Amino acid sequence: MSSLGCRKLTACSVFAVLIQMIGLSFFVRGFFPVKPALSGFSGPESFHSPSDDLVKEQIVSDLHPDELKSVYEEMHGIPTSYDRLILMVIDGLPAEFLLGRDGRPPAKAMMDAMPYTQLLLANGKAIGYHAKAAPPTVTMPRLKAMVSGAIAGFLDVAFNFNTQALLDDNLIAQFFRIGWKMVMLGDETWLKLFPGLFQRNDGVSSFFVRDTVQVDHNVSRHLGSELARTDWDLLVLHYLGLDHVGHIGGRNSVLMGPKLTQMDEVIRTIHQRTIHSQGNATPRTLLVVVSDHGMTSSGNHGGSSYEETDSLLLFIGLPEYIEDSDAAIQDSIYQVDIAPTLALLFGVPIPNNNVGIMISEVFHSLREEHQLRALELNAWQLLRLLQAQLPGFCRISLDVTTEVDQWIIVSNCNGNNEEMMCCSYKKAAALHKSWRSKFVSGSNGKEEYKNITAAYRNFLRIASEWLSRRATDKPVGVLISGIVAMVFSCLIFLGLLFCLNQEVYPSVSLHHSKTKGNMLNWQLDEIYILAVVLIVIASMGSSSMVEEEQYIWYFITSTFSLILLRKTIQSSTLTRNSRKVNADSKERSPVYNQVSCIMMILIFGRILRGWHQGGVNWVNLPDISKWLEQEGNNYVRSIQLVASLLVICLILYSLSLLPSSSFVVVVGLSFLVPCCLILQHTIKHEERIIGPSGFDTTNTQTIYSVLGILITMILLVSPWLMPVMNSKMLTAADLSVSTNSVDDMFRNFVPVGYRGTMYVIGWAYVSCWCLLQLVLQQPINSMPVSLLFWDILACICFFANQGPNSKQWVEIAALYFLGMVGHFALGNTNTLATIDVAGAFIGISSHSTALSGILMFIITYASPMLVFLSLVIYISMKTTSSLSLGNLLKKTVGFACLVPLGINSIILLAYTIMLLLMRNHLFVWSVFSPKYLYVCATTICVYIGVFIVFSTAIYSASVISLRVKFLQDTHSNSVNN
C-alpha cells in the first residue's frame, strides 16, 4: 500500500468536508418545510363559494382603500361590532399565570399580581383561552401564525434572529389595504415583518434580554397620548419585559410579580379609557391580549412542552358579557385561530393560507344567520386552500337536486381523508342551503341550526388538522442526493482513518499475535469505542432516548473509564511478571499517576452527571444545581468563586510543567491580568440583571479584549520565541565532529520545538476558553466548567503515560465523548428551550445579531470546543521522533482531525437517515427536528475545532522548521569558517 502523504491526506479531507456540506445543505433544504403559500392576497372572491364558476377573482389593486372597504362591507354579510382594535402582546406570558391549569385556578401570587384582569374575568367582561402555539416557540414564527393563521416553517427559528418582511397574506396587510391607520409600539420584529405599514412606531430590540425596564417603558410612555388620539384603527403594543425577566431569572424570578402588576396596570388603563367609557360618539374598540409563547421553569422557550406552548388569548370588550365567571375561561384553542376570528370580526378576507378555525364564542352576540355566515366564510377559505394543495379536490357544484342534497345530508362521510373532508363540506353546505330556504319561510328551528353548526365545525376541524399536519412535498431527488453525498463523505473519512491507522501502527497485528492470550484485553477499549458509535446510532430511533440523550453519554464515559482502569492494572501486572522483578517506586509512579487520573475522571464525572440530570422529561428531578439555587444566591456565588479559583490554579500549574524559560515566564505573568479580572468580575458580579451601562458590561468588554489580545499574541509569537532545543542537544551539536550526527541532531530540534510550541498555544487556548466561560455561563455552571477542565487535562495526562499501549484514535474518540458529557452537564438538552439567550448579551451594550449569535454558539458548545482546543495540548504530549515535516504533521494531527470528522460524519449520516424514516412520526417536529438542528450545529462546531487544530499545527510546524533550518545553516557556516 502506498504511503498516504500529508498533502494527499489534507486534500482528501477537505474534499470530503465540502461534499458533506453540500449534501447537508441539500437535505436541510429538501426536508424542512418551507410553508406552502398561495400567492397574492385574498380579495372579494373570498366572500363567494369556490364552486361558483360565475365569480372570478376581481382586480382590487386599482380600488381606493375606502372603496375596497365598502366592497368588503357589502359582501361580508356580517355586521361589524368594532371600529378599532388594540392588540396587546405580552411576550412570553404563560396562560396558566392568568387562567390556571387543568381546571385549577392560578397560583395566589399570580392572581394577586393581576387583580384588575382577574376582576374582568370574574365579572364576565373578558373571555380567556389557552392558545396552543406550535413549535418552534420563538417570537417571529408565532407572530406570523397570529396574523396569517398559517403554520410557520420549522426553520423560522433560525430566521427569528434576522427577521425578513412577511410577503404572505396576513391581517396587517389586509387592514392596510382597506385604509386602516396603524401604530406599533414595542418589539421591532413587527417593523421588520411589515415595513412601511405603520404610520407611527417606536420599535425596540427584542434580543437585548438583560433589559427588563426600559424595553417596556418605551412602549408605555406613548400609551396615554395614543389612547387620546382617534387617528388610528389598529394599535399594536408588544411588551418584552416579562419574557426578559423569564430569561434572566425563570418563572419564579423576584421580578415576575412586579412585571405582571405592570402589565395589569396597562390593561386597566386601556380598558377604562377606551372600552369602559366608550359611548355612541366614540369609536368601538376591542382589546385583544395575547402572548406569543410560554416559558419553561427556567424561563426559556423554543421547544414543544406544555409550558412553552401555553400562550394566552384574552378578549376584552365583547358586546355580550358572560355572567358565569367559570365560562369566561374557555377550553384550549390553537394560536392560528386568532387570524380568522379577527378577520371575520373586522370584515376583511381571511388570509388565504390560514389553517385556523374561528372562535365561535366570540360571535355569540350575533344573530344565527350571521354566525352561520362566519362559519361559511371560514369553510370556503379552507376549501380553497385544500383545492390548492389537492388539485381536483371537491370540484363538484352544489347546484343539484333536492334528492342529492338529502342523500348528502344523511351520509356518514366514510372513506379516506380526502373523501371525508369533501363529504363533510358538502354536508354542511347542503344543510346550510336547506336552512336558508326555510329561513325565508320562517320554518327553521333551533335543532337545524345546531346541526349546521356541528357540520361546519366538523369540516373545519378535519380540514384544519389535515392542513396543519401536512408537510410540504419533499423533493425526493434532492433528499436522496444529499444522503448520497453524506454517504460518500463518510466513506472517505473512514477510508482515510483506516489507511492512517495501518500506516501509523503497521506492526499491531504482529504485536497481538505474540500476546494472543491477552488479545481481547488489549483490544477491549478499541472494541468499546466502536460499540459506542453503534449504541448512539441505535438510540436515535427512540424519541425518549433523544430527549434524554445525556444518560447515554454519562454511561458511555463512566464505562470507558472503568475499562481503562482495568487495562492499566492488567498492563502493570503483565509488565512486572515479564521482568520477574518487583517494581520500585519509580516504576510504580506512572501506574499510580494513571490510576489517580482515572479516579479523578470518575469522581468528577459523577458530579457532572448530578449537576444537571433532568433532561427534557425529568426536568423536575432533584439535582445539584437546583439544590444550590434553592439554598440562595450566597451558595451559588461561593461555588462560582471556588470554581474560578480552581480554574486559575490549574491554568498556572499546567504552565509550570514546561521547562523554565524567559518566554514561558512572560506568558505566565501575562495571564495574571485576565485571571485578576475574572476574580474581580466574580466577586462584584452579584446578579446578571445589570443594565447595559453598568460595571458588568464595561468589565466584561475589558475581559473580552484582554483575552483576545493574549491568545492572538501567543499564537503568533510562540513558534518564533519558544526554545527549540534543550541544553543536551545544544552541547551535542556543538561538540560533534560528524556531519551526519549534527544533521540528525538538528532534525530532532523540529519535534522538540514543535511539542513545546503546541503545548504553550494549546494551554493558552484552553485557558482563555475556560476564563471566557466563567464570564458567559450562568453562575451555577461555573463549577461544571471547572470540573470539565480538570477532567479533560486528567484524560490527556493519562493518555500521555500510556505509551504504545493505546491507539491515538481511541484516545481522541474518548476525548470527543467527554466533550459530549460536558455539553449536557452544562444544562444543554436536545430542545431549543435550553439555549441560554440571556448569556448571549453579556458585555454587549447594544444589540448585534452577529455578536449575539457568536456568543450563543460559544455558550452552547462550550464543552465540545474545549475538547477541540485541548487536542492541541494532547498533540504536544505525544512522543515524536526525528521525522520529516510532513510525517510529523500526519502522525500528530492526522488522528486529531480525522477522528472527530469521522465520528461526526457517522452520527450525521445515521441521524439524517433516521429523520427521513421518522418524517411521519408524531414527534418529528417537536423531538427529532430540534435534535437534527443540534446535529447540524455540532457539525459546524467540529469544522471549526478541526480547522483550529490543523491551522495551529501547520503554522507552528512551519515556523519551527524554518527556525531550525536557519540554525542549521548558521552552524554549517560557522563550521566551514
Backbone hydrogen bonds, N-H to C=O, Kabsch-Sander energy under -0.5 kcal/mol:
donor,donor_aa,acceptor,acceptor_aa,energy
5,G,3,S,-1.0
9,L,5,G,-2.7
10,T,6,C,-2.4
11,A,7,R,-2.7
12,C,8,K,-2.5
13,S,9,L,-2.0
14,V,10,T,-2.6
15,F,11,A,-2.3
16,A,12,C,-2.3
17,V,13,S,-2.3
18,L,14,V,-2.4
19,I,15,F,-2.4
20,Q,16,A,-2.4
21,M,17,V,-2.5
22,I,18,L,-2.2
23,G,19,I,-2.6
24,L,20,Q,-2.7
25,S,21,M,-2.3
26,F,22,I,-2.2
27,F,23,G,-2.3
28,V,24,L,-2.7
29,R,25,S,-2.2
30,G,26,F,-2.0
31,F,27,F,-2.9
32,F,28,V,-1.5
35,K,33,P,-0.7
46,S,43,G,-2.2
47,F,44,P,-1.8
48,H,45,E,-1.6
52,D,49,S,-1.8
53,D,51,S,-1.1
55,V,52,D,-1.0
56,K,54,L,-0.7
60,V,58,Q,-0.7
63,L,60,V,-1.1
68,L,64,H,-2.8
69,K,65,P,-2.4
70,S,66,D,-1.9
71,V,67,E,-2.2
72,Y,68,L,-2.4
73,E,69,K,-2.3
74,E,70,S,-2.1
75,M,71,V,-2.1
76,H,72,Y,-2.4
77,G,73,E,-0.7
81,S,345,L,-0.5
83,D,284,R,-3.0
84,R,284,R,-2.5
85,L,233,D,-2.7
86,I,286,L,-2.8
87,L,85,L,-0.6
87,L,235,L,-2.4
88,M,86,I,-0.7
88,M,288,V,-2.8
89,V,87,L,-0.6
89,V,237,L,-3.8
90,I,88,M,-0.6
90,I,290,V,-2.9
91,D,89,V,-0.8
91,D,239,Y,-2.7
93,L,90,I,-1.7
95,A,310,D,-1.8
97,F,94,P,-1.4
98,L,95,A,-1.5
99,L,95,A,-3.2
100,G,96,E,-1.0
101,R,104,R,-1.3
104,R,101,R,-2.1
110,M,107,A,-0.6
111,M,107,A,-2.2
112,D,108,K,-2.8
113,A,109,A,-1.2
114,M,110,M,-0.9
114,M,111,M,-0.6
118,Q,114,M,-1.9
119,L,115,P,-2.0
120,L,116,Y,-2.0
121,L,117,T,-2.0
122,A,118,Q,-2.5
123,N,119,L,-2.2
124,G,121,L,-1.1
125,K,120,L,-2.4
126,A,120,L,-0.8
127,I,315,F,-2.0
128,G,328,A,-3.4
129,Y,313,L,-2.7
131,A,129,Y,-0.9
131,A,311,S,-2.4
132,K,130,H,-0.9
132,K,333,I,-3.2
133,A,309,T,-2.4
138,V,136,P,-1.9
142,R,138,V,-1.4
143,L,139,T,-2.5
144,K,140,M,-2.1
145,A,141,P,-2.0
146,M,142,R,-1.9
147,V,143,L,-1.9
148,S,144,K,-2.0
149,G,145,A,-1.8
152,A,150,A,-0.5
156,D,153,G,-1.8
157,V,154,F,-1.5
158,A,155,L,-1.4
159,F,155,L,-1.2
160,N,156,D,-1.0
161,F,158,A,-1.2
162,N,159,F,-1.6
166,L,193,L,-2.6
167,L,165,A,-0.7
171,L,147,V,-2.9
174,Q,170,N,-2.0
175,F,171,L,-2.9
176,F,172,I,-2.1
177,R,173,A,-2.0
178,I,174,Q,-1.0
178,I,175,F,-0.5
179,G,176,F,-1.4
180,W,175,F,-2.3
182,M,180,W,-0.5
183,V,234,L,-2.5
184,M,200,R,-2.1
185,L,236,V,-2.8
186,G,202,D,-2.4
187,D,238,H,-0.8
188,E,204,V,-2.8
190,W,187,D,-1.5
192,K,188,E,-1.7
193,L,189,T,-2.4
194,F,190,W,-2.3
197,L,194,F,-1.5
199,Q,182,M,-2.2
199,Q,197,L,-0.5
200,R,182,M,-1.0
202,D,184,M,-1.6
204,V,186,G,-2.4
209,V,207,F,-2.0
211,D,208,F,-1.6
212,T,210,R,-0.7
216,D,213,V,-1.1
217,H,213,V,-2.1
218,N,214,Q,-2.3
219,V,216,D,-0.8
220,S,216,D,-2.5
221,R,217,H,-2.2
222,H,219,V,-1.3
223,L,220,S,-0.8
224,G,220,S,-0.7
226,E,222,H,-2.2
227,L,223,L,-2.5
228,A,224,G,-1.2
229,R,225,S,-0.6
229,R,226,E,-0.8
233,D,181,K,-3.8
234,L,181,K,-1.8
235,L,85,L,-2.3
236,V,183,V,-3.0
236,V,234,L,-0.5
237,L,87,L,-2.7
237,L,235,L,-0.5
238,H,185,L,-2.7
238,H,236,V,-0.5
239,Y,89,V,-2.9
239,Y,237,L,-0.7
244,H,240,L,-2.0
245,V,241,G,-2.4
246,G,242,L,-2.0
247,H,243,D,-2.1
248,I,244,H,-1.8
249,G,245,V,-2.9
250,G,245,V,-0.5
250,G,246,G,-2.2
251,R,297,S,-1.5
252,N,297,S,-0.5
253,S,250,G,-1.5
256,M,253,S,-1.6
257,G,253,S,-0.6
259,K,255,L,-1.8
260,L,256,M,-2.4
261,T,257,G,-2.2
262,Q,258,P,-2.0
263,M,259,K,-2.0
264,D,260,L,-2.4
265,E,261,T,-2.0
266,V,262,Q,-1.6
267,I,263,M,-2.2
268,R,264,D,-2.3
269,T,265,E,-2.4
270,I,266,V,-2.4
271,H,267,I,-2.7
272,Q,268,R,-2.5
273,R,269,T,-1.9
274,T,270,I,-2.1
275,I,270,I,-0.6
275,I,271,H,-1.4
276,H,271,H,-3.6
278,Q,275,I,-0.9
282,T,279,G,-0.7
285,T,283,P,-0.5
286,L,84,R,-1.9
287,L,316,I,-2.6
288,V,86,I,-2.9
288,V,286,L,-0.6
289,V,287,L,-0.5
289,V,314,L,-2.8
290,V,88,M,-2.9
290,V,288,V,-0.5
291,S,312,L,-1.7
294,G,308,E,-3.1
295,M,307,E,-1.3
296,T,300,N,-2.7
299,G,296,T,-1.6
309,T,305,S,-2.2
310,D,306,Y,-1.4
311,S,131,A,-1.5
311,S,309,T,-1.6
313,L,129,Y,-1.7
314,L,289,V,-2.5
315,F,127,I,-2.7
316,I,287,L,-2.9
316,I,314,L,-0.5
317,G,125,K,-1.0
321,Y,319,P,-0.7
322,I,124,G,-2.7
323,E,321,Y,-0.6
325,S,323,E,-0.6
328,A,324,D,-0.6
328,A,325,S,-0.8
329,I,326,D,-1.2
330,Q,128,G,-2.7
330,Q,328,A,-0.8
333,I,130,H,-2.5
335,Q,132,K,-2.7
337,D,334,Y,-2.1
338,I,335,Q,-1.6
339,A,336,V,-0.5
341,T,337,D,-1.3
342,L,338,I,-2.4
343,A,339,A,-2.3
344,L,340,P,-2.2
345,L,341,T,-2.0
346,F,342,L,-2.0
347,G,343,A,-0.5
348,V,343,A,-2.1
354,N,351,P,-2.0
355,V,149,G,-3.2
360,S,358,M,-0.9
362,V,359,I,-1.2
363,F,360,S,-1.8
364,H,361,E,-1.2
366,L,363,F,-1.8
371,Q,367,R,-2.1
372,L,368,E,-2.4
373,R,369,E,-1.7
374,A,370,H,-2.0
375,L,371,Q,-1.9
376,E,372,L,-2.4
377,L,373,R,-2.5
378,N,374,A,-2.1
379,A,375,L,-2.3
380,W,376,E,-2.6
381,Q,377,L,-2.1
382,L,378,N,-2.1
383,L,379,A,-2.3
384,R,380,W,-2.4
385,L,381,Q,-1.8
386,L,382,L,-2.3
387,Q,383,L,-2.5
388,A,384,R,-1.8
389,Q,385,L,-1.6
390,L,386,L,-2.3
393,F,390,L,-2.2
395,R,392,G,-0.7
400,V,398,L,-2.4
405,D,401,T,-2.0
406,Q,402,T,-2.6
407,W,403,E,-2.0
408,I,404,V,-2.4
409,I,405,D,-2.4
410,V,406,Q,-1.8
411,S,407,W,-0.7
411,S,408,I,-0.6
420,M,416,N,-2.7
421,M,417,N,-2.6
422,C,418,E,-2.4
423,C,419,E,-2.5
424,S,420,M,-2.6
425,Y,421,M,-2.2
426,K,422,C,-2.5
427,K,423,C,-2.4
428,A,424,S,-2.2
429,A,425,Y,-2.9
430,A,426,K,-2.5
431,L,427,K,-2.4
432,H,428,A,-2.4
433,K,429,A,-2.4
434,S,430,A,-2.4
435,W,431,L,-2.4
436,R,432,H,-2.3
437,S,433,K,-1.8
438,K,434,S,-1.8
439,F,435,W,-2.4
440,V,436,R,-1.8
441,S,437,S,-0.9
442,G,438,K,-1.0
443,S,438,K,-2.3
444,N,438,K,-0.6
449,Y,445,G,-1.6
450,K,446,K,-2.3
451,N,447,E,-2.0
452,I,448,E,-2.4
453,T,449,Y,-2.5
454,A,450,K,-2.5
455,A,451,N,-2.4
456,Y,452,I,-2.8
457,R,453,T,-2.6
458,N,454,A,-2.0
459,F,455,A,-2.0
460,L,456,Y,-3.0
461,R,457,R,-2.5
462,I,458,N,-2.3
463,A,459,F,-2.9
464,S,460,L,-2.6
465,E,461,R,-2.4
466,W,462,I,-2.2
467,L,463,A,-2.6
468,S,464,S,-2.4
469,R,465,E,-2.1
470,R,466,W,-1.8
476,V,474,K,-0.9
479,L,475,P,-2.2
480,I,476,V,-2.8
481,S,477,G,-2.2
482,G,478,V,-2.3
483,I,479,L,-2.3
484,V,480,I,-2.8
485,A,481,S,-2.3
486,M,482,G,-2.0
487,V,483,I,-2.5
488,F,484,V,-2.6
489,S,485,A,-2.3
490,C,486,M,-2.5
491,L,487,V,-2.4
492,I,488,F,-1.8
493,F,489,S,-2.2
494,L,490,C,-2.5
495,G,491,L,-2.5
496,L,492,I,-2.6
497,L,493,F,-2.4
498,F,494,L,-2.3
499,C,495,G,-2.4
500,L,496,L,-2.6
501,N,497,L,-2.5
502,Q,498,F,-2.3
503,E,499,C,-1.8
504,V,500,L,-2.6
505,Y,501,N,-2.4
508,V,505,Y,-1.0
511,H,507,S,-2.3
512,H,508,V,-2.3
513,S,509,S,-2.1
514,K,510,L,-1.4
515,T,511,H,-0.8
515,T,512,H,-0.5
516,K,513,S,-0.8
518,N,515,T,-1.7
519,M,516,K,-0.8
522,W,518,N,-2.1
523,Q,519,M,-1.7
524,L,520,L,-0.7
524,L,521,N,-0.7
527,I,523,Q,-2.6
528,Y,524,L,-2.4
529,I,525,D,-2.0
530,L,526,E,-1.8
531,A,527,I,-2.2
532,V,528,Y,-2.5
533,V,529,I,-1.6
534,L,530,L,-1.6
535,I,531,A,-2.5
536,V,532,V,-2.7
537,I,533,V,-2.2
538,A,534,L,-2.5
539,S,535,I,-2.0
540,M,536,V,-0.7
540,M,537,I,-1.0
541,G,538,A,-1.1
542,S,539,S,-1.5
543,S,541,G,-0.5
546,V,542,S,-1.9
547,E,543,S,-2.1
548,E,544,S,-1.8
549,E,546,V,-1.0
551,Y,548,E,-1.3
552,I,549,E,-1.0
553,W,549,E,-1.4
554,Y,550,Q,-2.3
555,F,551,Y,-2.2
556,I,552,I,-2.5
557,T,553,W,-2.4
558,S,554,Y,-2.0
559,T,555,F,-2.5
560,F,556,I,-2.3
561,S,557,T,-2.2
562,L,558,S,-1.8
563,I,559,T,-2.1
564,L,560,F,-2.3
565,L,561,S,-2.2
566,R,562,L,-2.5
567,K,563,I,-2.4
568,T,564,L,-2.6
569,I,565,L,-2.2
570,Q,566,R,-2.4
571,S,567,K,-2.5
572,S,568,T,-2.3
573,T,569,I,-2.3
574,L,570,Q,-2.6
575,T,571,S,-2.2
576,R,572,S,-2.1
577,N,573,T,-2.3
578,S,574,L,-2.1
579,R,575,T,-1.6
580,K,576,R,-1.2
581,V,576,R,-1.0
588,R,584,D,-2.1
589,S,585,S,-1.7
591,V,587,E,-0.6
592,Y,588,R,-2.8
593,N,589,S,-2.7
594,Q,590,P,-2.3
595,V,591,V,-2.7
596,S,592,Y,-2.5
597,C,593,N,-2.3
598,I,594,Q,-2.3
599,M,595,V,-2.5
600,M,596,S,-2.2
601,I,597,C,-2.4
602,L,598,I,-2.5
603,I,599,M,-2.7
604,F,600,M,-2.7
605,G,601,I,-2.1
606,R,602,L,-1.9
607,I,603,I,-1.8
608,L,604,F,-2.6
609,R,605,G,-2.1
610,G,606,R,-1.8
611,W,607,I,-0.8
611,W,608,L,-0.7
612,H,608,L,-1.0
616,V,547,E,-0.5
618,W,614,G,-1.4
619,V,616,V,-0.7
621,L,618,W,-1.8
624,I,610,G,-2.7
625,S,611,W,-1.6
627,W,623,D,-2.1
628,L,624,I,-2.4
629,E,625,S,-2.3
630,Q,626,K,-2.2
631,E,627,W,-1.6
632,G,628,L,-1.0
635,Y,632,G,-0.5
636,V,632,G,-1.4
637,R,633,N,-3.0
638,S,634,N,-2.0
639,I,635,Y,-2.4
640,Q,636,V,-2.4
641,L,637,R,-2.4
642,V,638,S,-2.5
643,A,639,I,-2.7
644,S,640,Q,-2.2
645,L,641,L,-2.2
646,L,642,V,-2.4
647,V,643,A,-2.3
648,I,644,S,-2.4
649,C,645,L,-2.6
650,L,646,L,-2.2
651,I,647,V,-2.2
652,L,648,I,-2.3
653,Y,649,C,-2.6
654,S,650,L,-2.5
655,L,651,I,-1.3
656,S,652,L,-1.4
657,L,653,Y,-0.6
657,L,654,S,-0.6
658,L,655,L,-1.6
665,V,661,S,-2.3
666,V,662,S,-2.3
667,V,663,F,-2.4
668,G,664,V,-2.5
669,L,665,V,-2.6
670,S,666,V,-2.3
671,F,667,V,-1.3
672,L,669,L,-1.2
673,V,670,S,-0.9
675,C,671,F,-1.6
676,C,672,L,-2.3
677,L,673,V,-2.1
678,I,674,P,-2.4
679,L,675,C,-2.2
680,Q,676,C,-2.4
681,H,677,L,-2.6
682,T,678,I,-2.6
683,I,679,L,-2.4
684,K,680,Q,-2.3
685,H,681,H,-1.4
686,E,684,K,-1.5
689,I,687,E,-1.2
694,G,691,G,-1.6
698,T,694,G,-1.5
699,N,695,F,-3.0
700,T,696,D,-2.3
701,Q,697,T,-2.5
702,T,698,T,-1.8
703,I,699,N,-2.1
704,Y,700,T,-2.7
705,S,701,Q,-2.3
706,V,702,T,-2.6
707,L,703,I,-2.7
708,G,704,Y,-2.4
709,I,705,S,-2.5
710,L,706,V,-2.6
711,I,707,L,-2.5
712,T,708,G,-1.7
713,M,709,I,-2.6
714,I,710,L,-2.7
715,L,711,I,-2.0
716,L,712,T,-2.2
717,V,713,M,-2.7
718,S,714,I,-2.3
720,W,717,V,-1.5
721,L,717,V,-1.7
722,M,718,S,-2.7
730,L,726,N,-2.2
731,T,727,S,-2.3
732,A,728,K,-2.2
733,A,729,M,-2.4
734,D,730,L,-2.0
735,L,731,T,-2.2
736,S,732,A,-1.7
739,T,737,V,-0.5
742,V,738,S,-2.1
743,D,739,T,-2.4
744,D,740,N,-2.5
745,M,741,S,-2.2
746,F,742,V,-2.5
747,R,743,D,-2.0
748,N,744,D,-1.3
749,F,745,M,-0.8
749,F,746,F,-0.7
750,V,746,F,-0.7
750,V,747,R,-0.5
752,V,748,N,-1.6
753,G,724,V,-0.6
753,G,749,F,-3.0
754,Y,750,V,-2.6
755,R,751,P,-2.4
756,G,752,V,-2.1
757,T,753,G,-2.5
758,M,754,Y,-2.6
759,Y,755,R,-2.1
760,V,756,G,-2.2
761,I,757,T,-2.6
762,G,758,M,-2.8
763,W,759,Y,-2.9
764,A,760,V,-2.3
765,Y,761,I,-2.6
766,V,762,G,-2.5
767,S,763,W,-2.2
768,C,764,A,-2.5
769,W,765,Y,-2.4
770,C,766,V,-2.5
771,L,767,S,-2.4
772,L,768,C,-2.4
773,Q,769,W,-2.2
774,L,770,C,-1.8
775,V,771,L,-0.8
775,V,772,L,-0.8
776,L,772,L,-2.2
777,Q,773,Q,-2.6
781,N,778,Q,-2.3
782,S,779,P,-1.5
785,V,781,N,-1.7
786,S,782,S,-2.0
787,L,783,M,-3.0
788,L,784,P,-2.4
789,F,785,V,-2.0
790,W,786,S,-2.2
791,D,787,L,-2.7
792,I,788,L,-2.5
793,L,789,F,-2.0
794,A,790,W,-2.4
795,C,791,D,-2.2
796,I,792,I,-2.3
797,C,793,L,-2.5
798,F,794,A,-2.2
799,F,795,C,-2.3
800,A,796,I,-2.2
801,N,797,C,-1.1
801,N,798,F,-0.7
802,Q,799,F,-1.0
805,N,802,Q,-1.5
806,S,803,G,-0.8
810,V,807,K,-0.5
811,E,807,K,-1.8
812,I,808,Q,-2.8
813,A,809,W,-1.6
814,A,810,V,-2.0
815,L,811,E,-2.0
816,Y,812,I,-2.3
817,F,813,A,-2.3
818,L,814,A,-2.1
819,G,815,L,-1.9
820,M,816,Y,-1.4
821,V,817,F,-1.8
822,G,818,L,-2.2
823,H,819,G,-1.7
824,F,820,M,-1.6
825,A,821,V,-2.3
826,L,822,G,-1.4
827,G,824,F,-1.8
828,N,823,H,-1.2
834,T,831,T,-0.9
835,I,832,L,-1.3
837,V,835,I,-1.5
840,A,836,D,-0.6
840,A,837,V,-0.9
841,F,838,A,-1.6
842,I,839,G,-1.4
844,I,841,F,-1.4
845,S,843,G,-0.6
852,S,848,S,-2.7
853,G,849,T,-2.2
854,I,850,A,-2.2
855,L,851,L,-2.5
856,M,852,S,-2.4
857,F,853,G,-2.1
858,I,854,I,-2.5
859,I,855,L,-2.4
860,T,856,M,-2.5
861,Y,857,F,-2.6
862,A,859,I,-1.1
865,M,861,Y,-1.8
866,L,862,A,-1.6
867,V,863,S,-1.9
868,F,864,P,-2.0
869,L,865,M,-2.5
870,S,866,L,-2.1
871,L,867,V,-1.1
871,L,868,F,-0.5
872,V,869,L,-1.2
873,I,869,L,-0.6
874,Y,870,S,-2.4
875,I,871,L,-2.5
876,S,872,V,-1.4
877,M,873,I,-1.2
877,M,874,Y,-0.6
878,K,874,Y,-0.7
878,K,875,I,-0.9
883,L,881,S,-0.7
888,L,884,S,-2.7
889,L,885,L,-2.2
890,K,886,G,-2.4
891,K,887,N,-2.5
892,T,888,L,-1.1
893,V,889,L,-2.9
894,G,889,L,-0.8
894,G,890,K,-1.0
897,C,893,V,-1.8
898,L,894,G,-2.7
899,V,895,F,-2.3
901,L,897,C,-1.5
902,G,898,L,-3.0
903,I,899,V,-2.8
904,N,900,P,-2.5
905,S,901,L,-2.1
906,I,902,G,-2.0
907,I,903,I,-2.4
908,L,904,N,-3.1
909,L,905,S,-2.3
910,A,906,I,-2.7
911,Y,907,I,-2.7
912,T,908,L,-2.0
913,I,909,L,-2.3
914,M,910,A,-2.4
915,L,911,Y,-2.8
916,L,912,T,-1.9
917,L,913,I,-2.1
918,M,914,M,-2.0
919,R,916,L,-1.1
921,H,918,M,-2.0
924,V,921,H,-1.5
927,V,923,F,-2.4
928,F,923,F,-1.8
929,S,924,V,-2.0
931,K,927,V,-1.6
932,Y,928,F,-1.8
933,L,929,S,-1.9
934,Y,930,P,-1.8
935,V,931,K,-2.3
936,C,932,Y,-2.6
937,A,933,L,-2.5
938,T,934,Y,-2.8
939,T,935,V,-1.9
940,I,936,C,-1.8
941,C,937,A,-2.3
942,V,938,T,-2.5
943,Y,939,T,-2.4
944,I,940,I,-2.5
945,G,941,C,-2.8
946,V,942,V,-2.9
947,F,943,Y,-2.2
948,I,944,I,-2.3
949,V,945,G,-2.3
950,F,946,V,-2.9
951,S,947,F,-2.8
952,T,948,I,-2.2
953,A,949,V,-2.2
954,I,950,F,-2.7
955,Y,951,S,-2.4
956,S,952,T,-2.6
957,A,953,A,-2.7
958,S,954,I,-2.2
959,V,955,Y,-2.2
960,I,956,S,-2.6
961,S,957,A,-2.5
962,L,958,S,-2.0
963,R,959,V,-2.5
964,V,960,I,-2.7
965,K,961,S,-2.2
966,F,962,L,-1.9
967,L,963,R,-2.4
968,Q,964,V,-2.8
969,D,965,K,-2.5
970,T,966,F,-2.4
971,H,967,L,-2.6
972,S,968,Q,-2.5
973,N,969,D,-2.3
974,S,970,T,-2.1
975,V,971,H,-2.3
976,N,972,S,-2.4
977,N,973,N,-1.9
